[in-house]
């Protein structure tokens, strides 16, 4: 994957998009002292380069009835299906939000959001029955201190500056 070159204005625009999901171009133009056409041009460039992909609303899982978060570590046996096929099957299970292929003791790390214990039980049975899954361990999240999907809001100004300096 090719790394793109971005300047300070790019990062300021991207920070606003990351914080709010959308921006008021006129307001941002005044704030950054650049033309609205520059902001529109750069936003189109971000889409073309794959930096910005789609528009996604942030949904509250609690309010939607998906109040239980589970983290599952999976060991896989690749004598049958390969890791990509195992990952694809796990990815397609209802309630699975993120699937990571890992180096180390575990093959996969899976984050799921489910309604309740019964929903979790069904998901765990589906995972265990997935061809290639050797064993799994699931932990239930009692309390989240940080659960942030946005990217740039996780960095301070110094670290962001290092990206464009």
C-alpha positions, 0 to 999 in steps of 0.5 A, a space after each residue: 500500500 502506497 503512503 500518501 504525502 499530506 501537509 498540515 492543512 490536510 491533517 486539519 481537514 482530516 481531524 475535523 472529518 474524524 471528529 465529526 464525520 462531516 464538516 461545514 466547509 465554509 466554517 472550516 475555510 474561514 478557520 484555516 484561511 484557505 478557500 472552500 474550493 481547496 477544501 473540496 478539492 482535498 476532500 475529493 483527493 482523500 476519497 480517490 486515495 482511499 484515505 476517506 472511505 464512505 460516510 458512517 454514522 456512529 451508532 450507540 450499541 447500548 441504545 440498540 440493545 447490543 450491550 454486551 461486548 465479548 473478546 474471543 481469542 481463537 486458535 486455528 488448525 490450518 490442516 484443513 482450511 487456510 487462515 483466510 478461509 477460517 477468518 472469512 467464516 468467522 467474519 460472517 458470523 452474526 454479531 462479529 464486529 472485528 476479526 484480527 489475524 495474529 502472530 503469537 499464541 492465538 491465531 485470531 482476536 475477535 471482538 463481538 457485540 451481542 444482545 445478551 448471554 443467550 446471543 453470546 452462547 449462540 455465537 460461541 457455538 458457531 465459532 467452535 463449530 467453524 471448520 479450522 477452529 481448534 479452541 477458543 477463549 472468550 472474555 466478557 467486557 464489564 466496562 469500557 474505558 475507551 472504545 474509539 473507532 475514529 483514528 486521529 482523535 487518539 493522537 496528541 498534536 505532537 504525534 500528529 505533527 510528526 506525520 506531516 513534518 
